[in-house]
Amino acid sequence: MNGRLIAVGDIHGCHVELAELLGKIAPAPDDRLVFLGDLVNRGPDSCKVIDLARQHGAICLLGNHELRLLKCHRTGDHRVLKGQDIDTFVRLRPSDWEFLAAMPLTYEDAALGVVCVHGGFLPNQDWRTQPAEVVTRIQVVDDRGRPAKRSDEPDAPLWADLWHRPPFVIYGHLPRPQVVQRPWSLGIDTACVMGGYLTAFVLPEKRLIQVKARQRYFRS
């Protein structure tokens, strides 16, 4: 029998907060840790976060930040990087690139009726078939039914507001001061790297565990 399912929101290099959170959670050998992508960039030390993920055997999902780094690594086109990516790019070790390249897009627990993902899903398509560019980046859905960023479509609805069916989706990507609860989804990116909290959601007991950021490391 599987132990707990423990989903952790966007870490963004905040290794001290991650270590504290894992200390509070005290994962057992049969627990499954799922980090919801964006382990890297913006915060103090992305490599130390990857080391903690390996140490604890975490299932680490692909986020848009890892996707961007991988694109540059594979193509040599540095134009895909943003300013805060460059420090991470030059520090990543060969084993780290292998780690990023092996990240899955989703993690499903059919018994719990739950799917974990970094960004989310288009509401009217099979979640299993949606590509990395959608599931790592989607924030809102425009009037043509396409994924978009809030900054580009400020009046468009959040994808989670249109998700009205199973499975229950646990996601990150969209930093907010508090978790975003909907009937069929839960957003747990509570902006640790911006001075907020690092949040874990534990199933089956449906318990939130948080630690406060030591400081604000990044301003958007």
One Martini backbone bead per residue (centre of mass of N, CA, C, O) as a GRO file, in nm:
protein
  220
    1MET     BB    1   0.096   0.036   0.023
    2ASN     BB    2   0.068   0.355  -0.008
    3GLY     BB    3   0.141   0.640   0.098
    4ARG     BB    4   0.185   0.946   0.081
    5LEU     BB    5   0.092   1.245  -0.088
    6ILE     BB    6   0.345   1.502  -0.169
    7ALA     BB    7   0.297   1.830  -0.258
    8VAL     BB    8   0.518   2.080  -0.407
    9GLY     BB    9   0.581   2.382  -0.470
   10ASP     BB   10   0.752   2.633  -0.580
   11ILE     BB   11   1.105   2.678  -0.520
   12HIS     BB   12   1.333   2.846  -0.659
   13GLY     BB   13   1.612   2.777  -0.485
   14CYS     BB   14   1.484   2.724  -0.184
   15HIS     BB   15   1.660   2.525   0.019
   16VAL     BB   16   1.600   2.602   0.312
   17GLU     BB   17   1.291   2.578   0.298
   18LEU     BB   18   1.285   2.288   0.200
   19ALA     BB   19   1.427   2.159   0.442
   20GLU     BB   20   1.218   2.252   0.648
   21LEU     BB   21   0.971   2.118   0.523
   22LEU     BB   22   1.080   1.825   0.532
   23GLY     BB   23   1.106   1.826   0.842
   24LYS     BB   24   0.795   1.857   0.893
   25ILE     BB   25   0.702   1.606   0.725
   26ALA     BB   26   0.862   1.343   0.735
   27PRO     BB   27   0.931   1.128   0.527
   28ALA     BB   28   0.851   0.823   0.427
   29PRO     BB   29   0.940   0.555   0.237
   30ASP     BB   30   0.621   0.538   0.115
   31ASP     BB   31   0.633   0.809   0.019
   32ARG     BB   32   0.530   1.077  -0.216
   33LEU     BB   33   0.724   1.307  -0.377
   34VAL     BB   34   0.599   1.615  -0.541
   35PHE     BB   35   0.740   1.833  -0.761
   36LEU     BB   36   0.589   2.120  -0.943
   37GLY     BB   37   0.816   2.266  -1.044
   38ASP     BB   38   1.037   2.509  -1.039
   39LEU     BB   39   1.321   2.454  -0.883
   40VAL     BB   40   1.442   2.692  -1.045
   41ASN     BB   41   1.548   2.989  -1.012
   42ARG     BB   42   1.586   3.318  -0.848
   43GLY     BB   43   1.722   3.182  -0.622
   44PRO     BB   44   1.999   3.084  -0.441
   45ASP     BB   45   2.001   2.733  -0.508
   46SER     BB   46   1.943   2.498  -0.743
   47CYS     BB   47   2.140   2.261  -0.680
   48LYS     BB   48   2.040   2.208  -0.387
   49VAL     BB   49   1.757   2.126  -0.469
   50ILE     BB   50   1.837   1.884  -0.642
   51ASP     BB   51   1.979   1.733  -0.415
   52LEU     BB   52   1.725   1.700  -0.238
   53ALA     BB   53   1.557   1.547  -0.442
   54ARG     BB   54   1.744   1.304  -0.459
   55GLN     BB   55   1.765   1.229  -0.159
   56HIS     BB   56   1.424   1.193  -0.152
   57GLY     BB   57   1.301   1.080  -0.422
   58ALA     BB   58   1.172   1.281  -0.608
   59ILE     BB   59   0.910   1.387  -0.804
   60CYS     BB   60   0.988   1.585  -1.095
   61LEU     BB   61   0.844   1.833  -1.259
   62LEU     BB   62   0.789   2.015  -1.533
   63GLY     BB   63   0.879   2.343  -1.595
   64ASN     BB   64   0.925   2.641  -1.751
   65HIS     BB   65   1.219   2.676  -1.651
   66GLU     BB   66   1.329   2.403  -1.744
   67LEU     BB   67   1.243   2.425  -2.039
   68ARG     BB   68   1.421   2.668  -2.112
   69LEU     BB   69   1.695   2.543  -2.042
   70LEU     BB   70   1.673   2.297  -2.232
   71LYS     BB   71   1.654   2.450  -2.497
   72CYS     BB   72   1.933   2.579  -2.478
   73HIS     BB   73   2.100   2.318  -2.438
   74ARG     BB   74   2.004   2.183  -2.716
   75THR     BB   75   2.051   2.453  -2.920
   76GLY     BB   76   2.220   2.725  -2.818
   77ASP     BB   77   1.979   2.932  -2.765
   78HIS     BB   78   1.991   3.222  -2.563
   79ARG     BB   79   1.715   3.371  -2.628
   80VAL     BB   80   1.529   3.193  -2.428
   81LEU     BB   81   1.647   3.346  -2.208
   82LYS     BB   82   1.652   3.490  -1.900
   83GLY     BB   83   1.821   3.668  -1.679
   84GLN     BB   84   1.782   3.453  -1.430
   85ASP     BB   85   1.896   3.195  -1.594
   86ILE     BB   86   2.207   3.218  -1.632
   87ASP     BB   87   2.320   3.126  -1.361
   88THR     BB   88   2.204   2.843  -1.377
   89PHE     BB   89   2.321   2.745  -1.646
   90VAL     BB   90   2.632   2.761  -1.547
   91ARG     BB   91   2.590   2.566  -1.279
   92LEU     BB   92   2.507   2.323  -1.408
   93ARG     BB   93   2.541   1.990  -1.408
   94PRO     BB   94   2.541   1.710  -1.585
   95SER     BB   95   2.337   1.566  -1.387
   96ASP     BB   96   2.125   1.795  -1.401
   97TRP     BB   97   2.048   1.768  -1.699
   98GLU     BB   98   1.944   1.480  -1.668
   99PHE     BB   99   1.727   1.546  -1.463
  100LEU     BB  100   1.562   1.745  -1.635
  101ALA     BB  101   1.516   1.551  -1.887
  102ALA     BB  102   1.341   1.338  -1.690
  103MET     BB  103   1.097   1.508  -1.660
  104PRO     BB  104   0.777   1.501  -1.609
  105LEU     BB  105   0.455   1.640  -1.655
  106THR     BB  106   0.312   1.413  -1.476
  107TYR     BB  107   0.106   1.295  -1.186
  108GLU     BB  108  -0.072   0.997  -1.109
  109ASP     BB  109  -0.357   0.913  -0.884
  110ALA     BB  110  -0.618   0.712  -0.926
  111ALA     BB  111  -0.714   0.644  -0.638
  112LEU     BB  112  -0.738   0.965  -0.566
  113GLY     BB  113  -0.803   1.147  -0.824
  114VAL     BB  114  -0.503   1.260  -0.913
  115VAL     BB  115  -0.323   1.546  -1.057
  116CYS     BB  116   0.002   1.652  -1.136
  117VAL     BB  117   0.121   1.993  -1.213
  118HIS     BB  118   0.244   2.288  -1.295
  119GLY     BB  119   0.013   2.460  -1.452
  120GLY     BB  120  -0.199   2.291  -1.656
  121PHE     BB  121  -0.519   2.294  -1.839
  122LEU     BB  122  -0.718   2.242  -2.084
  123PRO     BB  123  -1.063   2.189  -2.035
  124ASN     BB  124  -1.143   2.050  -2.346
  125GLN     BB  125  -0.908   1.836  -2.292
  126ASP     BB  126  -0.698   1.591  -2.275
  127TRP     BB  127  -0.454   1.583  -2.039
  128ARG     BB  128  -0.263   1.354  -2.167
  129THR     BB  129  -0.214   1.530  -2.461
  130GLN     BB  130  -0.068   1.769  -2.348
  131PRO     BB  131   0.177   1.985  -2.388
  132ALA     BB  132   0.437   2.148  -2.249
  133GLU     BB  133   0.353   2.441  -2.338
  134VAL     BB  134   0.091   2.415  -2.170
  135VAL     BB  135   0.140   2.268  -1.879
  136THR     BB  136   0.378   2.488  -1.798
  137ARG     BB  137   0.212   2.787  -1.883
  138ILE     BB  138  -0.066   2.803  -1.805
  139GLN     BB  139  -0.331   3.040  -1.689
  140VAL     BB  140  -0.519   3.119  -1.923
  141VAL     BB  141  -0.824   3.158  -2.130
  142ASP     BB  142  -0.914   3.249  -2.418
  143ASP     BB  143  -1.171   3.321  -2.656
  144ARG     BB  144  -1.034   3.063  -2.830
  145GLY     BB  145  -0.910   2.840  -2.623
  146ARG     BB  146  -0.631   2.951  -2.537
  147PRO     BB  147  -0.335   2.975  -2.403
  148ALA     BB  148  -0.235   3.214  -2.140
  149LYS     BB  149  -0.138   3.507  -2.004
  150ARG     BB  150  -0.227   3.743  -1.785
  151SER     BB  151  -0.070   3.984  -1.919
  152ASP     BB  152  -0.219   3.935  -2.207
  153GLU     BB  153  -0.510   3.833  -2.046
  154PRO     BB  154  -0.663   3.993  -1.792
  155ASP     BB  155  -0.984   3.890  -1.859
  156ALA     BB  156  -0.925   3.606  -1.840
  157PRO     BB  157  -0.972   3.297  -1.739
  158LEU     BB  158  -0.891   3.067  -1.543
  159TRP     BB  159  -0.848   2.742  -1.594
  160ALA     BB  160  -0.963   2.650  -1.310
  161ASP     BB  161  -1.251   2.787  -1.361
  162LEU     BB  162  -1.298   2.553  -1.609
  163TRP     BB  163  -1.256   2.309  -1.406
  164HIS     BB  164  -1.536   2.052  -1.377
  165ARG     BB  165  -1.353   1.781  -1.338
  166PRO     BB  166  -1.213   1.507  -1.355
  167PRO     BB  167  -0.944   1.544  -1.215
  168PHE     BB  168  -0.771   1.640  -0.953
  169VAL     BB  169  -0.573   1.942  -0.942
  170ILE     BB  170  -0.226   1.992  -0.884
  171TYR     BB  171  -0.059   2.315  -0.867
  172GLY     BB  172   0.131   2.585  -0.986
  173HIS     BB  173   0.297   2.888  -1.125
  174LEU     BB  174   0.075   3.073  -0.957
  175PRO     BB  175   0.140   3.328  -0.769
  176ARG     BB  176   0.023   3.344  -0.427
  177PRO     BB  177  -0.053   3.419  -0.100
  178GLN     BB  178  -0.257   3.181  -0.149
  179VAL     BB  179  -0.431   2.932  -0.193
  180VAL     BB  180  -0.614   2.781  -0.476
  181GLN     BB  181  -0.951   2.705  -0.443
  182ARG     BB  182  -1.128   2.442  -0.604
  183PRO     BB  183  -1.328   2.182  -0.667
  184TRP     BB  184  -1.084   2.065  -0.898
  185SER     BB  185  -0.853   2.243  -0.741
  186LEU     BB  186  -0.495   2.325  -0.650
  187GLY     BB  187  -0.298   2.605  -0.565
  188ILE     BB  188   0.068   2.601  -0.435
  189ASP     BB  189   0.181   2.886  -0.519
  190THR     BB  190   0.326   3.095  -0.247
  191ALA     BB  191   0.586   3.272  -0.311
  192CYS     BB  192   0.868   3.220  -0.181
  193VAL     BB  193   1.077   3.390  -0.360
  194MET     BB  194   0.882   3.656  -0.274
  195GLY     BB  195   0.828   3.603   0.056
  196GLY     BB  196   0.652   3.373   0.120
  197TYR     BB  197   0.556   3.040   0.069
  198LEU     BB  198   0.607   2.699   0.131
  199THR     BB  199   0.403   2.439  -0.013
  200ALA     BB  200   0.214   2.158   0.113
  201PHE     BB  201   0.024   1.867   0.001
  202VAL     BB  202  -0.158   1.618   0.184
  203LEU     BB  203  -0.218   1.277   0.108
  204PRO     BB  204  -0.539   1.202   0.223
  205GLU     BB  205  -0.575   1.444   0.451
  206LYS     BB  206  -0.569   1.738   0.341
  207ARG     BB  207  -0.283   1.889   0.411
  208LEU     BB  208  -0.125   2.183   0.508
  209ILE     BB  209   0.223   2.287   0.459
  210GLN     BB  210   0.437   2.551   0.597
  211VAL     BB  211   0.690   2.798   0.501
  212LYS     BB  212   0.874   3.072   0.553
  213ALA     BB  213   1.047   3.297   0.413
  214ARG     BB  214   1.344   3.452   0.484
  215GLN     BB  215   1.306   3.611   0.207
  216ARG     BB  216   1.334   3.826  -0.063
  217TYR     BB  217   1.473   3.718  -0.379
  218PHE     BB  218   1.230   3.821  -0.576
  219ARG     BB  219   1.123   4.047  -0.838
  220SER     BB  220   0.868   4.086  -1.084
   0.00000   0.00000   0.00000
